[in-house]
Amino acid sequence: MRWRNTRGPFRMMAPPLSPLARGAVLVAACLGLLFDGIELGLMPIASRSVSKSLLGDGFTEAAAGDWFARFTAALMLGAAVGGIILGNLGDRVGRTRAMGISVLFYSVFAAMGTWVHTQEEMLALRFLVGLGVGGMWPNGMALVAECWPAAARPLVSGLMSAALNAGILLLSQLARTWPVSPDSWRWLFLLAGFPTALGVVVLAFLPESPTWLANRQKAKLPPPPIRELFRPELLRITLAAILLASIPLVGAWSASKWMIPWADQVAGSANASYKAATQGWWALGATIGSFCGAQLATMLGRRASYFLISLGTTALTLAMFLLTAPLEPAFHPVVFAQGLVATLFFGWLAVFLPEMFPTRVRATGSGLAYNSGRFITSAGVLAAGGLLSILGGDYARVGAACSLVYCLGIVAIALAPDTRRDLET
């Protein structure tokens, strides 16, 4: 260990990682998030085919929309629980261990979807997959933020956010090449089990965060992390982080994602790859947007950039659902633009959330903020599914109505500090 004076008591510092070790951390975290993206993109493409296969003669469009909402809600609920529990685990036992466990959770339970026989079995598995999906984000982000210097943080945060959407893009291209249908969907879930190998490698070989190791050596241990987030000195920060992380999550899953079953409904079995193409165009824009979000937050400041992203996303989501439609020439360009602008939020969050919290609660705070929105999202998606039934399966009207949640960001950002600083320890 080495020591430095920081205008107060002497503080222990762990030796920094070598460039090779930092690179390994970044690659492992990006791969974990890429496979995370595959899990997030799987059911929007497969849900309708899964329902047709498992419901048989009981299949209807209303039932398909209802089950899509349930699958999404189960994933979001699992992700919320996993983000909080596994984020807390990352603060207690280390970022690397918690990240490896998260990868094993989502890959093993995803692979089990290959052999389901009922919708209820699939529903339970989506919840279990969500536990790992939720745990990957806070631990991966905290690990990389603590292993890389502050000057590189916008770049590496952008790469990690882009990796998640690159996973959705990769899955979409595979589904375009091998169209998903009621007779051919189980291979997707088998594919989603491949990251098991990554989880084992992370647990066995990946180095731990030097900042976390140094913090662990402090003589006085902090109180339990979850409780500390709601102490007076952190309460305002915690509530602001929850609100700002919730808005893009609720908007994405309660509004934007309806474009894929909408595309599937309009294109039909005669053009089975159209839904994958739709998700592919969205994911291409999202990969660019999630990378650029971190850069935008750095250039314009945290508050100004969030305000502009909220405004642009509201306009583009309304345009996607009200001014165009699947199979029209303008549909995919608008889908691409909406994906690009809407996912600027997530690159922004990758920079903003870790720097709000001190080390002892960084993964817990980031996980709580990011995944609290998923609790709300699970309810929002179910409500949107009910609205779909009321509106007779009109995906466009449901998506347009739910897109107004993005407007909240225009007001909510006024509650946040405009942070531009090194990570606190």
N, C-alpha and C positions, 0 to 999 in steps of 0.2 A: 504493500500500500504506500501511497505518497500523500503528503499533506499540503494544504494551502490555507492562507489566511483570507477570510472573506468579510472583513469589517465586523468581526465577532469571534466566537470560539473557533478553535481549529477544527477543520472538517476533513474526514478521510476521503480520499479519492482513489478509486480503482484505476489501474493502468488502462489506458485506452486500447481498443482493439486494433490490430494491424489492418492495413487496407484489405488484405485478403479475407480476414475474418469479417470485416464490415461488409464486404461484397457478398460473402456467403449468407450473412444475415438478411441482406436485401433480397437476394435471389430466392431464399427459402420463404420469406414473407410474401414476395410477389407471387410465387407459385401457390402458396396457401390461399391467397386471395383470388388467383385465377380459377382455381378449383372451386372456391367459394362461389364465384360467378356462375360456374356451370350449374351448381345446385340451385341458384336463384333463377336461372333461365330455363331450367328443365321443365317445370310444370306449366308455365305459360304455353310452351310448345306442345307438351304431351297430354295435358289435362283432358282435352276433349276426346282424344283417341283412347285414353285410359278409361274414361267414363263410358264410351261406346262399347269398349271391350268387356268391361266388368259389369255394366248394367244390363247388357243384352237387350231384350225386348222392352225393358223399362226405360230405355234412353229417350229423353226429350231435350230440346234446346234449353228449356227452363232448368231441367235437372243438371245439364252440363254447366250452366252458369252458376248454379248453386254449389255444385261440387268444386268448381274452380275457386270460388270464394272460400269454401271450407279448407281446401288444401293450402291456399295462400294464408289464411288466418292461422292455421296450425303451424305453418313454417314461421310466420312472424311471431307468434306466441312463444314457440320454442327458442327463436333467436333472441327474444327479449330476456327470457329466463337464462339462457346460456350466456348472453353477453354480461349479465350482472354476476352470475355465479362464477363463470370462468374468468371474467375480468378480476373479480375479487381473488380468485385462486392465483392469478398472475401476480398480484401484489404480495401474496403470501409465500408462494413456493418458487416464483420466478417466471419471467415472460416466456422463456423457451419451453419449459415443461407444459405450461398452460396452452401454448400455441400448438404443440404436438398433440396434446390430448384433444384439442378442438378439431384438428384435421382428422384424427382417427374417428371421432364421433360422427362427423358428417359423411365420411366416406364409407364406413362400415354399414351404417343404417341406410344410406342411399342404395348400396349394392343389394341389400335385402329386398328392395322394391322390385327386383327382377322376378321374385317368386310369389308376389301377393296374388290373392284370389278374390278379394273383396275391396270395396271402396274404403271400408272402415279400417282394414289393415293398412292400406296406403296412407290414410289420414294419420294413424298413430305413428307411422314411420316418418312422415313429413315433420311432425313435432320433434321427434328425436334427431332428425337431420338438422333442424333449426337450432338445437342446443349447440352443436358444433359451429354452425354458420355464425351464430351470434358471438361465440367466444373467440373466433379467429380475428375479427376486426380490432377489438381493443388491445389484445395482446400483441398482434403483429405491428400495429401502429406504434404502441408504446415501445416495443423492442427496437424498432428501426429509429424512432425519434431519439432514443437514448444512446444508440450506438454511433450515430452519424453527427457531425458538427452542425451547429445552427445554420451556417451559411448554405449547407446542402439540403436543409430540411424541406424547402418548397419543391426541389427537384425530386427527392426520393419519395416525398408524400404524393406528388403527382404520379410518379411511376406506379406506386402501390394502388392508388385509386384507379388508374388506367388498367392495371392488371385484372381487377375484378370484372370490369366491363369487357376486357379482352376475352375472359372466360365465356361470357354470354355470346360474344361474337364467334368464338371458336365453335361453341355448341350449335349456333345457328347455321354455320357453314356445313357442319356435319349433317344436320337435319335437312339441309337443302340437297346435299349429295345423296343421302339415304332418307327419303321422306318418311316421316312418322305417321303411322296410320293405326287403326284399331287392330290390325293384324301384325303390326311391326312397331312396337314401342319399348319392349322389355330390354332391348340392347342398350338403350339410353341409360338405364339404371345400373346395368353392369359396368358401363363405361364410367359412371360417376363413382364407382368403388375403387378405381385405380389409385387415387391419392393416398390410400392406406400406406403405400411405400414411403411417401413423403413424411407422413406422421412418424413413422419409425425412425427415419433418418434424422428428423428434427430432434427427437428425444435422445438419440444416441450420440449425435455429433455436433449439434449447433451450439456455439458459445452463448453464455448468458450476458445480459446487459451489465456493463461495468457500473453504471449509475445505480442499478438495483442492488448489486452486490455491495457497493459502498454504503448505501442506505441501510441495508440489513445489519451492518456492523455497528450502527449507532448504539450507544449504551442504553438510551431510553427508547423503548419501543412505543410507537404511536397507538392510540386506541383503535379498535376494529374499524377498517376503512369505510364500510358502508355508513356507520354511525357518524364518522368524522365529516362526511360530505354534507351533513345537515347541521353541523355546528355553526354558530353565528358567522364566523369568519369565512366560511365557504358556502353558506346557504344561497346567497344571491347568485354566485357564480354557478352553482349546481343547477338552480332553477332556470337561469338564462341558457345554459348549455342544453338542458333537456328540451326547452321550447324550440331553440334554433335547430336542433338535430331532428326533432319530431316532424316539423313542417315538410321537409323534402321527402321523408319516408312515407308519411301518410299520403302525400300527393302522388308519389310514384306508384304505390300499390293500390290505392283506392281509385285512382284516375288513370294514369298513363298506361298501366299494364292491360287495361281492357282493350287496347288496340289490337292485341294479338288474337284473342278469341274472336274479336270482331272481324279481323282479316280472314280467319279460318271459316267463319260463318258465311261471309260473302263469297269467298273464292270456292269453297266447297271441295269435295273429293276430286273434282276434275282438275284442280290446281293445288294439289296437296302440299307443294313446297312453298306456296305463297306466304303462309304464316311464318315459316322459317326465314324467308327473305325479308319480311317485315321486321322481325326481331333482329335480323342481321343489320339492316339499315339503321335501326335504333341503336344497336350496340356499337356500330362503327362511330356514330356521332357521340355516343356515351364514352367510348374509349378516349376520344380526343378531348371531350369536355371535362371528364374527371381528372385528366392530366393537367389541363389548363386552369382548372379551378384554383389549384394551389398557387400558380403563378399570378393569377388575377388578384387573389387575396393579398399577395405580397406587393403588387404594383399599386393597387387602388386603395388598399386598407381593408380591414375586415368588414367594417360596417357598410361602406359604399358598395363594395363588391356584392355583398349579400342582398342589399336592396335592389341592385340592377338585375341580379340573377332571378330574384322573385318576380320582378316585373316582366322580364322576358319569358320566363317559363309559363306564367299565367297566359300571356298572349298566344304563345305557340301551342299550348295544350288546347285552348279553346279553338284555335284555327284548325288543329288536327281533327277534332271531332265535329266541328260545325261547318267548315268551309271546304272540306274534301272528304273522300271516302275510299275504302279499299278498291283496287283495280283502276282508279282514276290516275292519270299521269302525275298529278301533283302530290299524291298521297305519300309515296316513299321519300321525296325530298323534304316534305314537312316533318315526317317521322324522324328523318336524320337530324334535322335542325332542332326538333324538340329534344331528342336524345342528347345532343351536344349541350344545349343550354341547361336542361334540367339536371344534368349530372355535374355541372360546375359546382353545385352544392357540395358534393361529396369530396371533391378535391379541396374545397374550402374547409370542410370539417376536418380533414386529415391534418391541416395545419393548425386550425383554431383550437380544437378540443385538447390535444396534448399540452399545449402551452398554457392552458387555463389552470391546470391542476398541479400541485407539487408531487414529487416522485412517489411518496408513500401512498397516494391514492390516485395516481395517474391512470393506470389501467382500469381501476374501479370506476373512477369518475367518467372517463371516456366511454366505458361500456354502459354505465347507467344512462348517460345522456343519449348516446346513439340508440340504445335499445329500448328506452322508455317509449320512444315513438312507435316501436313495434307493438307494444301493448295496445296503444290507441289504434294502430293500423289494423290489427287483427279484428277489432270491433268495427272499424271503418269499412273494411273489405266485406265483412258479413252484411253490414247495412247496405253497401252498394249492391251486393248480390240480391238482397231483398228488393231494392229499388229496381233492379233489372227485371224481376218477376212482375212487379207492378206496372212497369213500362213495356211489357210484352216483348222482352228480349232486345230492346233498343240500346245497344252498346254505346252508340254515339251520344245519346242524351244522358246516360249515366256518367260517361267519361267527362262530358262537358260540365255537368253539375258538380262533380267531385273535384274538378280541376280548380275550383275557386279557393280551395284550401291554400294554394300557393300565394294568394293575396295576403294571407296573414303574415307572411315573411316581410312584407313591405313595412308593416308596423312593428313587428316583434324585434327587428334588429336594433331598434332604438334602445332596447334594454341591455345590450351587450357592450362590454368594454372593447375598445379598439386596441387589441394587444399586438405589439411588435417587439418581442423580447426572446431571450434565451429561456430554455426550460429551467424552471425552478427545481432545486433539489431539496 
